[in-house]
Amino acid sequence: MSMAEEINTTHVKDNTNFFVRAARYFIPWKGDGFSEIFRKLMFIASIAVFAVSLDSLADYLRADEQELSYFEEIRSLEPDFGDDSSSKGSGDEIDTTANEGKITKIENPVITVEPRELQEWALPLLERNDDVIGWLKIPAIKDSNGEVIINYPVLQHESSNDYYLHHNIDGAQTESGSIFADCVVPVTLEGQADNITLYGHNMMAGTQFAGLQKFKKGADFIRKNPLIDFNTIYEKNQKYVIIATFIGIDAEDQDGGEGKAFDYWNYRDFAAEGHYSFDTWKTNILKYSWIESSVDFNEDDDFLTLSTCTYELGSYRTVRWVVVAKKLTAKDSLDEIVESYKDKADKDIYFFRAWRDTYGNRKVIVGS
């Protein structure tokens, strides 16, 4: 046989229909060897997994879009607190279009003390869910359209701090849950905790308490955005000023004689002495805080603690980003407070052991 004849016989043109040839390439066929069948089965499995993944992604995006739409509806329920003069000094009133980073306008809020009574603004919310105990708004946290993101009703379950982790104001199960208050000390007409802790998820979509991460930017950001609006259903036009921001952890901090990490969520009423006293709480929030200021506060003040997840140590760690604020009173000068904010040096901040083991004694920021 000549060379030319050999070439011709080894390159016989396959006139089989294209679709048949394609099917034979991807689908197990009579006469295939084991390795060929295995390759084709693996390819089919990969296609199936990819198709399922696409379907799951589409479901996720649809659910995310629905949830964002739902949050827009909930934020639209923001009450009219009925006293425009009292809104002066809110984050919306501070001029953050600064010259060379400096604030050009600060106005003190008008501080009023009124009898504690169920507010008219709360009635529509209570009709929707009688677990509503207030409304939280943080003017500093806005989306790309300039809309305030953290602008939500606050709920409080009668006996569980888990329920509103995964339920919305309408009682439906949802991954995002709600903004909710610690249930141990109920907010009632007769009173409330000296320090109310509010919890919310750090959602990838930017909802709930995800925006709290912006306060990791430090003193410059807080100087322009020092205030939080929080009203229980028995109040209106109340302003809180930020006094501390820090990283916390739920687990024990094995620091030899130092014992456990700061369990900030357990400090509710300051009549107690010892571990849960006001002095112990104040010492700790100032020790852990990433900022410092001239804010004067004592056990007679009211406080708000905002707590959400943060991921500097990975999603498997129970690490929290915490913002603490005190209710403004007539004695407070917002102008002086704002001017006094400054970042603490890393060496002056206390970090729990798991953090030090990972980063040393220094600030590291994820998600701001």
C-alpha positions in Angstrom: 0.0 0.0 0.0 1.4 3.4 -1.0 1.7 6.3 1.5 -1.1 8.1 -0.4 -3.4 5.2 -0.1 -2.7 4.9 3.7 -3.5 8.6 4.2 -6.7 8.3 2.3 -7.9 5.3 4.3 -7.2 6.8 7.7 -9.1 10.1 7.1 -12.4 8.8 5.8 -14.9 11.6 6.0 -17.7 11.0 8.5 -21.0 11.8 6.7 -23.1 11.1 9.7 -25.7 13.8 10.5 -24.2 16.6 12.6 -26.7 16.2 15.5 -26.1 12.4 15.6 -22.3 13.0 15.8 -22.8 15.6 18.6 -25.0 13.2 20.5 -22.5 10.4 20.2 -19.8 12.8 21.5 -21.7 13.7 24.6 -24.0 10.8 25.3 -22.9 7.2 26.2 -23.2 5.2 22.9 -23.0 1.5 22.0 -19.4 0.5 21.6 -18.0 3.1 24.0 -15.2 2.1 26.3 -15.4 2.5 30.1 -13.3 5.7 30.2 -15.4 7.2 27.4 -18.7 6.4 29.2 -17.3 7.9 32.4 -16.3 11.1 30.6 -19.7 11.5 29.1 -21.5 10.8 32.4 -19.3 13.4 34.2 -20.1 15.9 31.5 -23.8 15.3 31.8 -23.6 15.6 35.6 -21.7 18.9 35.2 -24.4 20.2 32.9 -27.1 19.2 35.4 -25.3 20.8 38.3 -24.8 24.0 36.3 -28.5 24.1 35.3 -29.6 23.6 38.9 -27.1 26.4 40.0 -28.5 28.8 37.5 -32.1 28.0 38.6 -31.0 28.5 42.3 -29.3 31.8 41.4 -32.4 33.0 39.6 -34.5 32.1 42.6 -32.1 33.9 44.9 -32.1 37.0 42.8 -35.9 37.0 42.6 -36.2 36.5 46.3 -33.6 39.3 46.9 -35.6 41.7 44.6 -38.8 40.8 46.4 -37.2 41.4 49.8 -35.7 44.8 48.7 -39.2 45.8 47.5 -40.6 44.7 50.9 -38.1 46.8 52.8 -38.9 49.8 50.7 -42.6 49.3 51.7 -41.6 49.0 55.4 -39.5 52.1 55.3 -42.4 54.0 53.7 -44.2 53.5 57.0 -41.9 55.9 58.7 -44.1 57.9 61.1 -44.6 61.6 61.2 -43.3 62.5 64.7 -45.2 65.8 64.5 -42.7 68.4 65.6 -40.4 69.8 63.0 -38.6 72.0 65.4 -37.4 69.0 67.3 -35.8 67.6 64.2 -33.0 70.2 64.2 -29.7 68.6 64.9 -30.6 65.3 63.3 -28.1 63.8 60.9 -30.1 65.4 58.0 -29.5 68.9 59.5 -25.8 68.6 59.8 -24.1 70.0 56.7 -21.8 67.1 55.6 -20.9 68.8 52.3 -17.8 70.0 54.2 -15.2 72.5 53.3 -11.9 70.5 53.4 -13.6 67.9 55.6 -14.9 70.3 58.2 -18.5 70.7 59.2 -19.9 74.1 58.4 -23.2 73.9 60.3 -24.3 72.2 63.5 -27.5 72.9 65.4 -28.4 71.4 68.8 -31.6 69.4 68.9 -34.5 71.0 70.8 -34.7 68.8 73.9 -38.1 68.3 75.4 -39.3 66.0 78.2 -42.9 65.0 77.9 -45.1 62.6 79.9 -44.6 59.0 78.9 -47.7 58.0 76.9 -48.6 55.8 73.9 -47.9 58.0 70.9 -50.4 58.5 68.1 -47.7 57.9 65.5 -47.3 54.3 66.8 -51.0 53.3 66.4 -50.8 52.2 62.7 -47.7 50.1 63.4 -49.2 48.5 66.4 -52.3 47.5 64.3 -49.9 45.7 62.0 -48.0 44.0 64.8 -48.4 44.7 68.5 -44.7 43.6 69.1 -43.6 47.0 67.6 -41.9 49.0 70.4 -40.3 51.8 68.4 -38.8 53.3 65.3 -35.1 53.6 64.4 -33.6 55.9 61.8 -29.9 56.5 61.2 -29.7 59.5 58.8 -26.0 58.8 58.0 -26.6 55.5 56.3 -27.9 56.1 52.8 -28.0 54.3 49.5 -26.7 55.6 46.1 -29.9 57.5 45.6 -29.6 59.3 48.9 -32.3 57.4 50.6 -31.9 56.5 54.3 -31.4 52.7 54.5 -31.6 52.1 58.3 -35.1 53.4 58.8 -37.2 50.6 60.4 -39.7 49.7 63.0 -38.2 48.0 66.0 -39.9 44.9 67.4 -39.6 43.1 70.7 -40.8 39.5 71.3 -42.2 38.8 74.7 -39.9 35.9 75.5 -37.4 35.2 72.7 -34.4 36.9 71.1 -34.5 34.4 68.3 -37.9 34.9 66.9 -37.3 38.1 65.0 -33.9 36.9 63.7 -36.0 35.1 61.0 -39.4 36.8 61.0 -40.5 40.1 59.6 -43.1 42.6 61.0 -45.9 40.6 59.3 -44.8 37.3 61.0 -43.5 35.7 57.8 -40.3 33.7 57.9 -37.4 35.5 56.2 -33.7 35.2 56.2 -33.3 39.0 56.9 -35.5 39.0 60.0 -36.3 42.3 61.6 -34.6 44.9 63.8 -35.5 43.9 67.3 -34.8 44.8 70.9 -33.5 42.6 73.6 -36.5 40.9 75.2 -35.2 40.6 78.7 -36.4 44.1 79.8 -39.7 44.9 78.0 -40.4 48.4 76.8 -43.6 49.4 78.5 -45.5 52.5 79.5 -44.0 52.2 82.9 -40.4 52.2 81.6 -37.6 50.5 79.8 -34.0 49.3 80.2 -31.3 51.9 80.9 -29.5 50.4 78.0 -31.6 49.0 75.1 -29.7 46.6 72.8 -31.0 46.4 69.2 -30.0 43.5 66.9 -30.1 43.2 63.1 -28.5 41.1 60.5 -25.7 42.3 58.3 -27.3 41.5 55.0 -25.3 41.3 51.7 -28.1 43.2 50.0 -27.3 46.2 52.3 -30.5 46.0 54.3 -31.1 45.7 58.0 -27.9 46.6 60.0 -25.4 46.2 57.1 -25.0 49.9 57.0 -23.6 50.1 60.6 -20.3 49.0 59.0 -19.9 52.6 57.7 -19.1 53.7 61.3 -15.9 51.7 61.0 -14.6 54.7 59.0 -13.9 56.3 62.3 -14.0 59.7 63.8 -14.2 61.7 60.5 -17.4 59.9 59.5 -18.9 60.1 62.9 -18.0 63.8 63.3 -20.3 64.4 60.3 -22.9 61.9 61.3 -23.0 61.7 65.1 -26.8 61.2 65.7 -29.2 58.3 65.7 -33.0 58.8 65.9 -34.7 56.3 68.1 -38.2 56.6 69.6 -40.0 54.0 71.6 -43.8 54.0 71.1 -44.1 56.2 74.2 -41.8 59.0 72.9 -41.1 61.2 69.9 -38.2 63.3 68.5 -35.5 61.6 70.7 -31.9 61.8 69.5 -28.9 59.7 70.6 -25.3 60.7 70.1 -22.6 58.1 69.4 -20.2 57.5 72.3 -18.4 54.3 71.3 -17.8 51.8 68.5 -16.1 48.5 68.9 -15.6 44.9 67.9 -17.2 42.3 70.3 -17.4 38.6 70.5 -20.0 36.2 71.9 -17.6 33.4 72.9 -15.3 33.2 75.9 -12.1 35.0 75.6 -9.4 32.7 76.9 -7.1 35.4 78.1 -5.7 33.8 81.2 -6.7 35.8 84.2 -8.8 38.2 82.1 -11.6 35.7 81.8 -14.4 36.2 79.4 -14.8 38.8 76.6 -17.0 41.8 77.3 -20.6 40.6 77.3 -22.0 44.0 76.4 -25.5 42.6 75.7 -26.0 41.7 79.4 -25.8 45.3 80.6 -29.4 46.5 80.8 -30.1 48.2 84.1 -27.4 49.9 86.0 -28.8 49.6 89.5 -26.8 46.4 89.9 -23.4 46.4 91.5 -20.3 44.4 90.6 -20.0 42.8 87.2 -23.1 44.4 85.6 -22.8 47.8 87.2 -22.7 51.1 85.2 -19.0 51.6 86.2 -18.0 48.2 84.7 -20.0 48.9 81.5 -18.5 52.3 81.1 -15.0 51.1 81.7 -15.4 48.4 79.1 -17.0 50.4 76.3 -14.3 53.0 76.6 -11.6 50.3 76.7 -12.9 48.6 73.6 -13.9 51.6 71.7 -12.2 52.6 68.4 -13.1 56.3 69.0 -13.1 58.8 71.9 -14.9 62.0 72.5 -15.9 64.5 75.2 -19.4 63.1 75.6 -20.3 63.2 79.3 -22.5 60.4 80.5 -23.5 58.7 83.8 -25.9 56.1 85.1 -28.8 58.5 84.9 -28.7 58.7 81.1 -30.4 56.4 78.7 -28.4 54.4 76.2 -28.8 52.5 72.9 -26.6 49.7 71.8 -26.7 48.5 68.1 -25.2 45.1 67.4 -24.7 43.2 64.1 -22.4 40.5 62.7 -19.1 41.4 61.1 -16.7 39.1 59.2 -13.1 40.1 59.9 -12.6 36.7 61.5 -14.6 34.7 59.0 -18.3 33.8 59.0 -17.8 31.0 61.4 -16.9 33.3 64.3 -19.5 35.0 66.5 -17.9 38.4 66.0 -20.0 41.6 66.3 -19.7 45.2 65.3 -21.2 47.4 68.0 -22.3 51.1 68.1 -23.2 52.6 71.4 -25.1 55.9 71.8 -26.6 58.0 74.7 -29.8 60.0 74.6 -29.1 63.7 74.2 -30.2 65.9 77.0 -30.4 69.7 77.4 -27.0 69.7 79.1 -25.3 68.3 76.0 -23.6 70.6 73.5 -23.6 68.8 70.1 -21.1 71.3 68.7 -18.5 70.4 71.5 -19.2 66.7 71.1 -18.7 66.8 67.4 -15.4 68.7 67.6 -14.1 66.3 70.2 -14.4 63.0 68.2 -11.1 61.4 67.4 -9.7 58.0 66.5 -8.0 56.0 69.2 -4.5 54.7 68.5 -4.5 50.9 68.0 -2.3 50.5 71.0 -4.9 52.1 73.2 -7.8 49.8 72.1 -8.5 46.5 73.8 -9.0 43.6 71.4 -10.1 40.2 72.5 -7.7 37.4 72.2 -9.0 35.7 69.1 -8.6 39.0 67.3 -5.1 39.6 68.6 -4.1 36.0 67.5 -5.2 36.9 64.0 -4.3 40.5 63.5 -2.3 41.6 66.5 -3.4 44.7 68.4 -4.6 46.7 65.4 -7.8 47.7 63.7 -8.7 45.8 60.5 -11.8 46.7 58.6 -14.1 44.5 56.5 -17.4 45.8 55.0 -17.3 49.6 55.5 
